[in-house]
């Protein structure tokens, strides 16, 4: 039963635009609210007083706040680490957090290009300011705008609203304009539109809750970027409500958790090796390190949008192939292959 209930995050976003800040004023921890929204804390394990306080904050009943039945759905992108660790929620709010120059806009451009072939239409809502990397995305979107009036007009022109990818600059969240735009969508009885939030300034990395409640958080890893491993999606800090919801295939959820656990330990061992040397690392940890190296290498991927620069043909990988490959890597089946030979490949043979 617990897996069949979830928080009505979209209702909370509409009723309480600055949810985590508002929650703090009524005695709730912002981290608790964020974790409930992303599924890190399941509704079934939340304290009753927490749920009652949230319902009062949103001026709704508990029945409205807690959704029973009904499943969220994933938009498959073919980008291995994104689909595995931070699957995009159809009709949900998906946030991307990164320092400048770590490749987030290349990932968004690739996502846009791949999904365009599946019938999705992309609208980019940005400020008039110029930021490095945004142009990488602008080339691939269907339309660009700088005001919520223009964004509303662009959305209104699209017949199939469920095919929309609405990219929104964080400045429109801070100003409250995104909240106003969503109210206008609701007034027109539009379905929930898939929203992708990003921060071109890179300042969101330093915020505890940069976008408010999210369905998916894709966090970028500057360590991966500095070592030239792209897409530099952080496997441990990235998360999605789909992982805790019972929407995903059980194998997907299991492999996700196993891979995240191993990569967390792998990062710790890397630090230890650099500090005390390889000779002092226990054999069992060395085994985990070898597997982690190969898994990290496998999660790199050649992109279609970067072919001009990498001279490598772009590839997408079906999530089921990603899961099967990672399952074999975790079992040590590829320990005989050098990590460099697994870098920037698609699926394994």
Rosetta silent file (secondary structure, phi, psi, omega in degrees, C-alpha in Angstrom):
SEQUENCE: XXXXXXXXXXXXXXXXXXXXXXXXXXXXXXXXXXXXXXXXXXXXXXXXXXXXXXXXXXXXXXXXXXXXXXXXXXXXXXXXXXXXXXXXXXXXXXXXXXXXXXXXXXXXXXXXXXXXXXXXXXXXXXXXXXXXXXXXXXXXXXXXXXXXXXXXXXXXXXXXXXXXXXXXXXXXXXXXXXXXXXXXXXXXXXXXXXXXXXXXXXXXXXXXXXXXXXXXXXXXXXXXXXXXXXXXXXXXXXXXXXXXXXXXXXXXXXXXXXXXXXXXXXXXXXXXXXXXXXXXXXXXXXXXXXXXXXXXXXXXXXXXXXXXXXXXXXXXXXXXXXXXXXXXXXXXXXXXXXXXXXXXXXXXX
SCORE:     score description
SCORE:     0.000 S_00000001
   1 L     0.000  -39.218 -177.037    0.000    0.000    0.000 S_00000001
   2 H   -58.081  -38.114 -179.185    2.841    2.380    0.890 S_00000001
   3 H   -73.056   -9.611 -176.280    4.198    2.242   -2.664 S_00000001
   4 H   -95.902    0.252  179.742    0.750    3.147   -3.976 S_00000001
   5 E  -121.682  147.754  179.502    0.565    6.578   -2.368 S_00000001
   6 E  -152.625  164.397 -179.085    2.503    9.736   -3.110 S_00000001
   7 E   -76.381  139.786  176.811    2.513   13.426   -2.440 S_00000001
   8 L   -82.177   78.788 -173.480    0.548   15.677   -4.762 S_00000001
   9 H   -63.904  -38.684 -178.320    3.600   17.786   -5.573 S_00000001
  10 H   -63.646  -36.986  177.361    1.944   19.734   -8.396 S_00000001
  11 H   -64.870  -43.911  178.416   -0.828   20.883   -6.052 S_00000001
  12 H   -60.811  -41.545 -179.427    1.745   22.033   -3.493 S_00000001
  13 H   -63.555  -38.254 -178.918    3.646   23.946   -6.158 S_00000001
  14 H   -71.842  -41.980 -174.368    0.469   25.722   -7.269 S_00000001
  15 H   -80.252  -33.110 -175.441   -0.810   26.549   -3.794 S_00000001
  16 L  -129.513   89.311 -173.799    2.517   27.405   -2.117 S_00000001
  17 L   -59.753  -37.061  177.597    4.989   28.958   -4.605 S_00000001
  18 L  -108.822   66.813 -167.690    7.870   29.202   -2.113 S_00000001
  19 H   -58.261  -52.510 -174.316    7.138   25.889   -0.473 S_00000001
  20 H   -66.471  -36.690  176.573   10.323   25.126    1.431 S_00000001
  21 H   -66.214  -43.210  179.421   10.608   28.674    2.763 S_00000001
  22 H   -65.242  -37.641  179.689    6.946   28.652    3.753 S_00000001
  23 H   -62.670  -38.042 -179.757    7.339   25.231    5.365 S_00000001
  24 H   -62.188  -35.854 -178.243   10.160   26.551    7.528 S_00000001
  25 H   -69.241  -19.854  179.300    7.910   29.304    8.907 S_00000001
  26 L  -107.059   16.183  172.416    5.446   26.684   10.194 S_00000001
  27 L    92.392    9.368  177.811    8.106   24.506   11.818 S_00000001
  28 L   -97.657  142.896  177.654    8.875   22.008    9.046 S_00000001
  29 L   -75.439  127.707  178.479   12.439   21.282    7.960 S_00000001
  30 H   -53.806  -38.055  179.982   13.002   22.336    4.314 S_00000001
  31 H   -63.424  -37.348  179.059   15.052   19.169    3.731 S_00000001
  32 H   -64.101  -44.133 -179.331   12.132   17.023    4.922 S_00000001
  33 H   -64.607  -44.776  178.726    9.726   18.738    2.536 S_00000001
  34 H   -61.454  -42.467 -179.346   12.151   18.428   -0.389 S_00000001
  35 H   -67.335  -32.706  174.689   12.758   14.745    0.372 S_00000001
  36 H   -66.674  -39.871 -178.417    9.018   14.082    0.493 S_00000001
  37 H   -68.205  -37.676 -178.352    8.619   15.781   -2.881 S_00000001
  38 H   -88.289   -7.334  178.998   11.425   13.806   -4.539 S_00000001
  39 L    89.773    1.257  176.321   10.433   10.524   -2.890 S_00000001
  40 L   -60.963  -35.706  171.341   13.575   10.198   -0.763 S_00000001
  41 L  -111.153  120.140 -179.334   11.130    9.996    2.132 S_00000001
  42 L   -74.213  150.657 -179.979    8.037    8.002    1.238 S_00000001
  43 H   -58.830  -35.611 -178.596    4.649    9.383    2.224 S_00000001
  44 H   -64.595  -21.955 -179.810    3.975    6.205    4.167 S_00000001
  45 H   -99.976   -3.834 -179.012    6.925    6.930    6.472 S_00000001
  46 L   -73.984  149.008  176.874    6.166   10.614    7.013 S_00000001
  47 L   -69.791  144.128 -178.503    4.867   11.789   10.374 S_00000001
  48 H   -58.946  -41.957 -177.917    1.150   12.503   10.462 S_00000001
  49 H   -63.934  -29.995  177.049    1.731   16.000   11.880 S_00000001
  50 H   -66.400  -45.164 -179.748    4.027   16.758    8.927 S_00000001
  51 H   -66.323  -38.429  179.127    1.344   15.814    6.428 S_00000001
  52 H   -65.562  -41.986  179.653   -1.320   17.753    8.328 S_00000001
  53 H   -63.969  -41.173  177.403    0.908   20.839    8.436 S_00000001
  54 H   -63.767  -41.281  179.011    1.564   20.604    4.691 S_00000001
  55 H   -63.199  -41.445  178.347   -2.159   20.229    4.003 S_00000001
  56 H   -64.840  -39.111 -179.707   -2.908   23.308    6.121 S_00000001
  57 H   -63.078  -38.616 -178.876   -0.171   25.227    4.333 S_00000001
  58 L   -89.232   -0.419 -179.071   -1.669   24.360    0.951 S_00000001
  59 L    54.311   49.600  178.955   -5.215   24.945    2.232 S_00000001
  60 L  -139.218  171.728  177.968   -6.291   21.493    1.113 S_00000001
  61 L   -86.588  165.063  176.224   -7.476   18.239    2.646 S_00000001
  62 H   -63.635  -32.784  178.618   -5.224   15.232    3.282 S_00000001
  63 H   -65.113  -32.426  177.880   -7.137   13.389    0.561 S_00000001
  64 H   -77.700  -33.338 -176.670   -6.123   16.104   -1.896 S_00000001
  65 H   -74.737  -33.747 -176.774   -2.525   16.161   -0.661 S_00000001
  66 E  -108.283  120.937 -179.756   -1.981   12.400   -0.858 S_00000001
  67 E   -94.633  126.932  176.007   -2.577   10.693   -4.197 S_00000001
  68 E  -105.926  135.572 -178.652   -3.552    7.023   -4.114 S_00000001
  69 L    71.125 -174.502  179.803   -3.023    4.929   -7.208 S_00000001
  70 L    70.662  127.091 -175.211   -2.110    6.525  -10.523 S_00000001
  71 L  -114.933  146.135  171.673    1.434    6.226  -11.704 S_00000001
  72 L   -77.644  160.390  178.188    3.991    8.712  -12.864 S_00000001
  73 L  -128.694  152.392 -176.608    5.732    7.985  -16.141 S_00000001
  74 E   -98.960  139.948  170.763    9.303    8.353  -17.292 S_00000001
  75 E   -95.657  110.950 -178.386   10.482   10.084  -20.459 S_00000001
  76 L   -78.680  128.422 -176.673   13.276    7.899  -21.758 S_00000001
  77 L  -104.442  -19.143 -174.862   16.119    9.954  -23.229 S_00000001
  78 L    80.979    2.864  175.760   18.669    7.290  -24.156 S_00000001
  79 L   -93.246  112.068 -167.517   21.252    9.127  -22.031 S_00000001
  80 H   -52.434  -59.429 -176.376   22.587    6.384  -19.766 S_00000001
  81 H   -68.247  -27.970  179.204   23.300    8.172  -16.451 S_00000001
  82 H   -69.443  -49.584 -179.288   20.255   10.436  -16.805 S_00000001
  83 H   -64.985  -32.466 -177.547   17.792    7.594  -17.363 S_00000001
  84 H   -80.132  -48.540 -171.148   19.351    5.506  -14.603 S_00000001
  85 H   -98.273  -27.412 -177.250   19.935    8.053  -11.827 S_00000001
  86 L  -142.092   60.484 -177.827   17.610   10.977  -12.608 S_00000001
  87 L   -58.512  134.882 -178.817   14.833    9.832  -14.950 S_00000001
  88 E   -71.387  133.127 -179.121   12.769   12.707  -16.362 S_00000001
  89 E   -92.856  123.292  175.487    9.147   12.728  -15.168 S_00000001
  90 L   -62.228  124.879 -179.660    6.497   13.249  -17.835 S_00000001
  91 L    75.528    5.190 -177.084    4.447   16.283  -16.816 S_00000001
  92 L  -101.268 -177.800  177.073    6.738   16.814  -13.823 S_00000001
  93 E  -109.232  118.346 -172.774    9.210   19.442  -12.692 S_00000001
  94 E  -120.141  122.701 -175.161   12.799   18.394  -13.320 S_00000001
  95 E  -107.630  139.328  176.767   15.734   20.452  -12.062 S_00000001
  96 E  -115.234  124.683 -176.869   19.316   20.565  -13.362 S_00000001
  97 E  -122.301  124.561 -176.925   22.001   21.872  -10.999 S_00000001
  98 L  -158.362  150.683  165.972   25.552   22.510  -12.169 S_00000001
  99 L   -69.635  162.527  176.554   28.529   24.779  -11.939 S_00000001
 100 L   -65.752  144.409  173.845   29.306   26.721  -15.081 S_00000001
 101 L    69.778   31.107  174.282   31.241   24.856  -17.784 S_00000001
 102 L  -113.803    9.069  171.007   30.544   21.270  -16.664 S_00000001
 103 L    95.352   14.754 -178.383   28.384   20.378  -19.642 S_00000001
 104 H   -65.604  -35.880 -177.153   24.804   20.735  -18.423 S_00000001
 105 H   -75.365  -25.564  173.946   23.678   22.583  -21.562 S_00000001
 106 H   -68.755  -39.964  176.231   25.240   19.956  -23.801 S_00000001
 107 H   -63.100  -44.548  179.766   23.181   17.347  -21.916 S_00000001
 108 H   -65.157  -37.116  177.681   20.036   19.473  -22.309 S_00000001
 109 H   -65.169  -42.829  179.026   20.785   19.960  -26.007 S_00000001
 110 H   -63.405  -44.684  178.190   21.228   16.203  -26.485 S_00000001
 111 H   -57.257  -45.027 -179.410   18.015   15.530  -24.577 S_00000001
 112 H   -62.125  -46.270 -178.640   16.197   18.057  -26.794 S_00000001
 113 H   -63.918  -45.259 -178.047   17.526   16.593  -30.031 S_00000001
 114 H   -64.987  -43.876 -176.929   16.751   12.995  -29.079 S_00000001
 115 H   -74.805  -23.782  175.776   13.237   13.772  -27.838 S_00000001
 116 H   -61.747  -36.924  177.984   12.451   15.918  -30.866 S_00000001
 117 L   -67.175  -17.931  178.182   12.740   12.746  -32.927 S_00000001
 118 L   -97.358    6.494  176.250   10.078   11.266  -30.613 S_00000001
 119 L    99.010    5.067  179.521    7.653   14.125  -31.267 S_00000001
 120 L   -82.052  148.908  177.727    8.460   16.447  -28.369 S_00000001
 121 E  -118.729  135.193 -173.286    8.500   20.222  -28.864 S_00000001
 122 E  -113.094  136.735  178.030   10.807   22.435  -26.825 S_00000001
 123 E  -125.232  128.297 -177.763   10.290   25.995  -25.595 S_00000001
 124 E  -109.037  120.086  177.950   13.117   27.903  -23.920 S_00000001
 125 E  -110.756  108.379 -177.922   12.270   30.672  -21.441 S_00000001
 126 L  -131.397  165.157  174.667   15.369   32.645  -20.464 S_00000001
 127 L   -77.274  176.142  179.323   16.315   36.100  -19.260 S_00000001
 128 L   -81.949   -5.001 -179.581   17.961   38.636  -21.566 S_00000001
 129 L   -73.182  154.293  178.651   21.317   38.106  -19.875 S_00000001
 130 L  -102.387  127.406  178.425   24.067   36.206  -21.666 S_00000001
 131 L  -128.522  145.749  178.327   25.567   33.169  -19.941 S_00000001
 132 L   -60.038  136.264  173.293   28.219   30.700  -21.179 S_00000001
 133 L    95.532  -26.543 -176.718   26.771   27.493  -22.578 S_00000001
 134 H   -61.461  -34.038  179.844   23.157   28.570  -23.094 S_00000001
 135 H   -61.145  -26.523  177.248   23.815   28.956  -26.824 S_00000001
 136 H   -62.038  -32.043  179.446   24.538   25.186  -26.921 S_00000001
 137 H   -86.672  -38.498 -175.230   20.880   24.631  -26.063 S_00000001
 138 H   -56.194  -33.374 -177.969   19.385   27.520  -28.063 S_00000001
 139 L   -61.618  -29.230 -170.466   20.441   25.918  -31.348 S_00000001
 140 L  -103.802  -14.348 -178.591   18.213   22.887  -30.749 S_00000001
 141 L   -76.809  158.609 -179.460   15.010   24.262  -29.186 S_00000001
 142 L   -79.364  -32.818  179.302   11.932   24.978  -31.315 S_00000001
 143 E  -151.901  151.394  179.604   11.271   28.428  -29.861 S_00000001
 144 E  -124.282  145.076  176.510   12.855   30.958  -27.497 S_00000001
 145 E  -151.266  162.903 -175.918   11.211   33.640  -25.374 S_00000001
 146 L  -122.793   -0.384  178.948   12.074   36.070  -22.593 S_00000001
 147 L  -133.511  157.715  179.483    8.713   36.787  -20.952 S_00000001
 148 H   -70.415  -26.129  176.667    5.965   34.639  -19.449 S_00000001
 149 H   -63.339  -45.554  179.187    3.477   36.221  -21.847 S_00000001
 150 H   -68.052  -37.024  178.309    5.468   34.954  -24.809 S_00000001
 151 H   -63.917  -42.455  178.485    5.972   31.553  -23.134 S_00000001
 152 H   -62.284  -41.362  179.303    2.230   31.238  -22.559 S_00000001
 153 H   -63.819  -40.266  179.559    1.582   32.144  -26.196 S_00000001
 154 H   -65.755  -41.648  178.585    4.082   29.522  -27.411 S_00000001
 155 H   -64.513  -40.457 -178.874    2.514   26.822  -25.227 S_00000001
 156 H   -61.746  -29.344 -178.246   -0.962   27.782  -26.451 S_00000001
 157 H   -74.096  -21.062 -176.933    0.139   27.198  -30.062 S_00000001
 158 L   -84.099  120.989 -176.915    1.108   23.563  -29.392 S_00000001
 159 L   -66.840  -47.729  179.909   -1.844   21.250  -29.941 S_00000001
 160 L   -94.295   93.588 -175.932   -0.463   18.328  -27.940 S_00000001
 161 H   -63.829  -26.010 -179.027    0.495   19.969  -24.642 S_00000001
 162 H   -73.001  -10.235  178.992    1.887   16.686  -23.291 S_00000001
 163 H   -92.945    3.393 -175.087    4.603   16.817  -25.964 S_00000001
 164 E   -85.829  136.310  166.811    6.000   20.095  -24.609 S_00000001
 165 E  -112.209  111.209 -178.035    9.382   20.429  -22.914 S_00000001
 166 E  -102.753  107.706  178.552    9.405   23.817  -21.204 S_00000001
 167 E   -88.927  127.384 -175.508   12.930   24.914  -20.245 S_00000001
 168 E  -129.549  127.141  174.786   12.886   27.662  -17.616 S_00000001
 169 E   -66.031  139.977 -177.823   15.723   29.832  -16.290 S_00000001
 170 L   -57.447  -25.978 -179.210   15.880   29.924  -12.473 S_00000001
 171 H   -59.971  -27.925  179.692   15.399   33.701  -12.499 S_00000001
 172 H   -78.222  -16.791  173.689   11.725   33.126  -13.367 S_00000001
 173 H   -80.829  -45.997 -178.411   11.368   31.005  -10.233 S_00000001
 174 H   -63.036  -33.237 -178.980   12.983   33.599   -7.995 S_00000001
 175 L   -81.509  -15.342 -176.895   10.755   36.339   -9.434 S_00000001
 176 L    88.676   -1.564 -177.857    7.579   34.272   -9.013 S_00000001
 177 H   -65.738  -35.020  179.278    6.830   34.456  -12.748 S_00000001
 178 H   -64.375  -38.596  176.575    6.862   30.681  -13.169 S_00000001
 179 H   -60.380  -44.432  179.080    4.192   30.400  -10.478 S_00000001
 180 H   -63.416  -40.591  179.634    2.071   32.940  -12.355 S_00000001
 181 H   -62.636  -41.747  179.108    2.607   31.061  -15.629 S_00000001
 182 H   -65.904  -35.462  176.471    1.458   27.807  -14.029 S_00000001
 183 H   -62.367  -38.465  178.619   -1.660   29.523  -12.688 S_00000001
 184 H   -68.073  -38.243  175.502   -2.482   30.605  -16.240 S_00000001
 185 H   -61.419  -43.730 -178.626   -1.991   27.042  -17.479 S_00000001
 186 H   -64.335  -39.882  179.493   -4.314   25.804  -14.763 S_00000001
 187 H   -62.251  -29.867  178.698   -6.933   28.422  -15.637 S_00000001
 188 L   -90.203    3.312 -179.559   -6.907   27.084  -19.214 S_00000001
 189 L    60.378   33.566  175.395   -7.185   23.479  -17.915 S_00000001
 190 L   -71.824  149.171  173.770   -3.903   22.547  -19.580 S_00000001
 191 L   -68.766  165.596  177.129   -2.400   19.196  -18.533 S_00000001
 192 L   -60.107  126.337 -176.741    0.754   19.225  -16.391 S_00000001
 193 L   -97.080  133.801  179.547    3.554   20.369  -18.711 S_00000001
 194 E   -64.510  116.628 -176.439    6.992   18.788  -18.483 S_00000001
 195 E  -113.889  135.400  177.968    9.192   21.517  -17.061 S_00000001
 196 E  -121.576  114.212 -177.016   12.979   21.502  -16.969 S_00000001
 197 E   -97.363  140.553  178.944   14.543   24.073  -14.671 S_00000001
 198 E  -144.044  162.085  179.830   18.147   25.184  -15.009 S_00000001
 199 L  -127.319  101.303 -176.577   20.442   27.827  -13.584 S_00000001
 200 L   -68.458  -18.304 -178.053   22.821   29.373  -16.136 S_00000001
 201 L   -79.309  -22.271 -177.344   24.700   31.319  -13.453 S_00000001
 202 L    82.676    0.500 -177.438   25.872   28.209  -11.579 S_00000001
 203 H   -75.335  -21.302 -176.891   24.823   29.776   -8.263 S_00000001
 204 H   -62.292  -24.573 -179.921   22.151   27.156   -7.582 S_00000001
 205 H   -57.986  -32.303 -176.055   24.863   24.677   -6.567 S_00000001
 206 H   -87.067   -1.094 -179.083   25.355   26.637   -3.350 S_00000001
 207 L   -98.239  142.726  178.276   21.652   26.611   -2.435 S_00000001
 208 L   -69.176  -35.037 -176.423   20.059   23.889   -0.306 S_00000001
 209 L  -140.755   72.574 -167.228   16.829   23.987   -2.291 S_00000001
 210 L   -65.651  -26.159 -175.581   17.555   25.935   -5.493 S_00000001
 211 L  -119.363   -0.702 -171.000   14.312   25.283   -7.361 S_00000001
 212 L    82.263 -164.034 -176.192   11.782   24.417   -4.675 S_00000001
 213 L   -64.537  134.206 -177.714   10.022   21.036   -4.798 S_00000001
 214 L  -127.933  155.787  170.375   11.092   18.823   -7.682 S_00000001
 215 L   -88.204  -34.968  178.841   10.115   15.474   -9.132 S_00000001
 216 E  -138.608  137.932  174.539   13.643   14.904  -10.417 S_00000001
 217 E  -121.334  118.479  175.527   16.970   16.494   -9.520 S_00000001
 218 E  -106.310  112.198 -175.532   19.883   16.027  -11.923 S_00000001
 219 E  -106.601  138.674 -178.449   23.083   17.157  -10.222 S_00000001
 220 E  -100.835  148.554 -173.238   26.368   17.553  -12.075 S_00000001
 221 L  -109.799  111.097 -178.355   29.740   16.414  -10.768 S_00000001
 222 H   -66.135  -25.888  177.646   32.662   18.799  -11.252 S_00000001
 223 H   -65.411  -43.995  177.186   35.074   15.946  -10.451 S_00000001
 224 H   -62.522  -42.519 -178.042   33.850   13.951  -13.455 S_00000001
 225 H   -63.351  -42.447 -178.842   34.051   17.049  -15.646 S_00000001
 226 H   -68.880  -23.084  176.978   37.632   17.852  -14.645 S_00000001
 227 L   -93.777    6.383  174.605   38.618   14.273  -15.462 S_00000001
 228 L    74.068   27.756  178.856   36.966   14.546  -18.883 S_00000001
 229 L  -107.033  110.031 -177.361   34.157   12.058  -18.204 S_00000001
 230 L  -124.531  150.151   -0.950   30.908   13.246  -19.789 S_00000001
 231 L   -69.333  136.956 -174.256   28.012   13.529  -19.280 S_00000001
 232 L   -85.236   56.606 -179.515   29.202   14.567  -15.815 S_00000001
 233 E   -85.432  126.783 -176.498   25.999   13.579  -14.039 S_00000001
 234 L   -73.578  116.677 -174.951   26.511   12.954  -10.335 S_00000001
 235 L   -72.538  -23.837 -175.663   25.318    9.391   -9.636 S_00000001
 236 L   -92.271  -43.085 -176.606   24.938    9.861   -5.885 S_00000001
 237 L   -81.988  -20.266  177.692   23.373   13.313   -5.561 S_00000001
 238 L   -74.650  146.894 -177.234   20.973   12.926   -8.488 S_00000001
 239 E  -157.880  166.006  178.411   17.547   11.549   -7.640 S_00000001
 240 E  -153.975  145.575  176.858   13.969   11.154   -8.876 S_00000001
 241 H   -62.793  -23.323 -179.867   10.588   10.450   -7.370 S_00000001
 242 H   -64.981  -24.847  179.983   10.303    7.681   -9.966 S_00000001
 243 H   -68.968  -37.877 -179.206   12.905    5.676   -8.064 S_00000001
 244 H   -87.326  -26.386  176.743   10.694    5.517   -4.974 S_00000001
 245 L   -71.577  158.941 -178.746    7.422    5.283   -6.891 S_00000001
 246 L   -91.513   23.483 -179.955    6.479    1.823   -8.156 S_00000001
 247 L   -72.150  -44.806 -174.001    6.362    3.050  -11.765 S_00000001
 248 L   -72.471  155.757  173.306    9.770    1.828  -12.833 S_00000001
 249 L   -56.997  138.746 -176.375   10.657   -1.736  -13.602 S_00000001
 250 H   -57.672  -34.793  179.547   11.779   -3.456  -10.391 S_00000001
 251 H   -67.023  -37.893  177.117   15.122   -4.326  -11.979 S_00000001
 252 H   -58.603  -49.284 -178.713   15.694   -0.653  -12.830 S_00000001
 253 H   -62.042  -43.143 -178.434   15.129    0.340   -9.211 S_00000001
 254 H   -64.879  -47.751 -179.192   17.367   -2.447   -7.887 S_00000001
 255 H   -66.619  -37.046  176.572   20.248   -1.731  -10.289 S_00000001
 256 H   -56.240  -49.111 -176.744   19.912    2.001   -9.635 S_00000001
 257 H   -68.758  -39.467  178.746   20.378    1.475   -5.901 S_00000001
 258 H   -66.110  -42.986 -179.513   23.228   -1.026   -6.310 S_00000001
 259 H   -65.805  -41.944  179.767   25.075    1.215   -8.776 S_00000001
 260 H   -63.866  -42.926  179.680   24.637    4.287   -6.577 S_00000001
 261 H   -62.445  -44.987 -178.574   25.884    2.394   -3.516 S_00000001
 262 H   -66.416  -42.905 -178.388   28.935    1.080   -5.344 S_00000001
 263 H   -68.974  -30.547  174.460   29.830    4.432   -6.888 S_00000001
 264 H   -62.093  -46.838  179.786   29.504    6.142   -3.511 S_00000001
 265 H   -68.609  -37.803  178.680   32.038    3.687   -2.067 S_00000001
 266 H   -59.015  -42.585  179.256   34.214    3.906   -5.185 S_00000001
 267 H   -64.037  -38.581  177.888   34.552    7.676   -4.746 S_00000001
 268 H   -64.129  -42.804 -178.836   35.596    7.157   -1.116 S_00000001
 269 H   -66.261  -37.924  177.122   38.228    4.583   -2.119 S_00000001
 270 H   -57.464  -43.754  179.175   39.594    6.930   -4.813 S_00000001
 271 H   -63.362  -43.757  179.868   40.185    9.570   -2.159 S_00000001
 272 H   -63.093  -41.610  179.695   41.876    7.026    0.122 S_00000001
 273 H   -62.170  -38.516  179.337   44.131    5.781   -2.679 S_00000001
 274 H   -72.732  -21.156 -176.649   45.246    9.323   -3.406 S_00000001
 275 H   -93.562  -49.554 -173.697   45.868    9.904    0.297 S_00000001
 276 H  -110.276   -6.626  179.412   47.452    6.730    1.671 S_00000001
 277 L    94.027  153.930 -176.295   48.414    4.876   -1.517 S_00000001
 278 H   -65.241  -33.935 -174.678   47.090    1.792   -3.252 S_00000001
 279 H   -63.176  -24.010 -177.253   49.206   -0.645   -1.196 S_00000001
 280 H   -95.860    4.444  179.060   47.288    0.132    1.989 S_00000001
 281 L   -87.799  129.112  178.217   43.855   -0.459    0.472 S_00000001
 282 L   -57.921  150.728 -177.594   42.239   -3.822    1.468 S_00000001
 283 H   -57.156  -40.725 -179.398   41.800   -6.350   -1.333 S_00000001
 284 H   -61.961  -39.029  178.876   38.001   -6.253   -1.051 S_00000001
 285 H   -71.285  -33.800  176.397   38.017   -2.483   -1.543 S_00000001
 286 H   -63.408  -37.642  177.299   40.369   -2.793   -4.511 S_00000001
 287 H   -62.152  -44.960  177.706   37.866   -5.147   -6.109 S_00000001
 288 H   -62.956  -37.848 -179.790   35.115   -2.560   -5.617 S_00000001
 289 H   -62.805  -44.668 -179.886   37.420    0.107   -7.020 S_00000001
 290 H   -61.650  -42.051  178.662   38.065   -1.882  -10.208 S_00000001
 291 H   -66.841  -42.436  179.607   34.330   -2.381  -10.741 S_00000001
 292 H   -61.138  -39.966  177.566   33.655    1.299   -9.984 S_00000001
 293 H   -58.547  -43.480 -177.252   36.250    2.403  -12.552 S_00000001
 294 H   -73.207  -37.332  177.981   34.528    0.378  -15.246 S_00000001
 295 H   -66.072  -43.949  178.665   31.046    1.483  -14.269 S_00000001
 296 H   -60.541  -42.705  179.300   32.107    5.133  -14.271 S_00000001
 297 H   -64.875  -42.389 -179.265   33.703    4.692  -17.711 S_00000001
 298 H   -62.084  -34.409 -176.990   30.612    2.932  -19.071 S_00000001
 299 L   -75.273   -5.268  169.349   28.358    5.794  -17.957 S_00000001
 300 L   -74.065  160.865 -174.790   30.217    8.169  -20.295 S_00000001
 301 L  -159.980  136.423  175.039   28.536    8.538  -23.669 S_00000001
 302 L   -77.650  135.018 -176.517   29.148   10.052  -27.116 S_00000001
 303 L  -105.369  146.189  175.582   26.503   12.673  -27.999 S_00000001
 304 H   -62.566  -40.603 -174.768   24.979   13.499  -31.375 S_00000001
 305 H   -71.998  -11.834 -178.028   25.168   17.232  -30.632 S_00000001
 306 H  -109.262    6.587 -175.495   28.920   16.996  -29.959 S_00000001
 307 H   -56.778  -36.402 -178.505   29.937   14.943  -33.018 S_00000001
 308 H   -61.369  -31.234 -176.201   31.515   17.974  -34.697 S_00000001
 309 H   -95.906  -36.381 -175.686   33.915   18.372  -31.770 S_00000001
 310 H   -88.750  -20.104 -175.820   34.494   14.782  -30.629 S_00000001
 311 L    60.327   24.494  178.005   34.609   13.208  -34.104 S_00000001
 312 L  -121.597  134.045 -178.207   32.738   10.295  -32.527 S_00000001
 313 L   -65.946  131.428  179.032   29.297    9.183  -33.673 S_00000001
 314 L   -67.093  153.369  179.430   26.609    9.886  -31.106 S_00000001
 315 L  -143.393  144.898  168.497   24.666    7.023  -29.550 S_00000001
 316 L  -112.073  154.172 -178.521   21.564    6.533  -27.458 S_00000001
 317 L  -130.935  124.559  177.171   21.069    3.471  -25.280 S_00000001
 318 L   -59.857  140.055 -176.209   17.718    1.975  -24.339 S_00000001
 319 H   -56.708  -33.925  179.422   17.315    1.908  -20.565 S_00000001
 320 H   -66.533  -35.897  175.964   16.897   -1.871  -20.586 S_00000001
 321 H   -68.353  -39.536  177.428   20.265   -2.261  -22.305 S_00000001
 322 H   -59.838  -46.101 -179.602   21.831    0.114  -19.782 S_00000001
 323 H   -61.501  -45.193 -179.653   20.408   -1.922  -16.915 S_00000001
 324 H   -62.953  -43.329 -179.777   21.623   -5.222  -18.415 S_00000001
 325 H   -63.669  -45.081 -177.823   25.120   -3.841  -19.039 S_00000001
 326 H   -66.603  -36.051  177.521   25.431   -2.394  -15.536 S_00000001
 327 H   -58.172  -42.758  179.864   24.197   -5.621  -13.998 S_00000001
 328 H   -70.162  -37.283  177.831   27.082   -7.449  -15.704 S_00000001
 329 H   -63.500  -44.701 -179.610   29.595   -4.765  -14.703 S_00000001
 330 H   -62.791  -29.833  179.162   28.499   -5.012  -11.066 S_00000001
 331 L   -80.787   -3.550  178.561   28.962   -8.780  -11.218 S_00000001
 332 L    84.877   11.555 -176.286   32.571   -8.261  -12.338 S_00000001
 333 L   -67.914  -16.714 -178.369   31.992   -9.698  -15.807 S_00000001
 334 L  -115.077   19.642 -179.863   33.991   -6.890  -17.443 S_00000001
 335 L   -64.919  -18.942 -179.699   36.902   -6.690  -15.010 S_00000001
 336 L   -82.931   -8.782 -179.304   39.191   -8.029  -17.734 S_00000001
 337 L   -99.220  136.225  179.489   38.490   -4.986  -19.938 S_00000001
 338 L   -66.287  141.945  177.313   40.385   -1.741  -19.385 S_00000001
 339 H   -55.194  -36.323 -179.291   38.231    1.212  -18.262 S_00000001
 340 H   -63.552  -26.913  179.331   39.608    3.242  -21.194 S_00000001
 341 H   -81.801   -5.582  178.713   38.157    0.652  -23.576 S_00000001
 342 H  -109.478    0.413 -177.536   34.699    1.192  -22.029 S_00000001
 343 L   -83.100  137.997  178.400   34.776    4.982  -22.232 S_00000001
 344 L    54.592   49.651  172.953   32.488    6.791  -24.688 S_00000001
 345 L  -115.572  171.300  172.346   30.744    3.708  -25.957 S_00000001
 346 L   -90.829 -120.967  175.300   27.054    2.968  -26.333 S_00000001
 347 L   -82.223  156.672  178.687   25.827   -0.388  -25.119 S_00000001
 348 L   -82.346  155.341  178.038   28.309   -3.205  -24.498 S_00000001
 349 L   -72.105    0.000    0.000   28.454   -6.254  -26.741 S_00000001
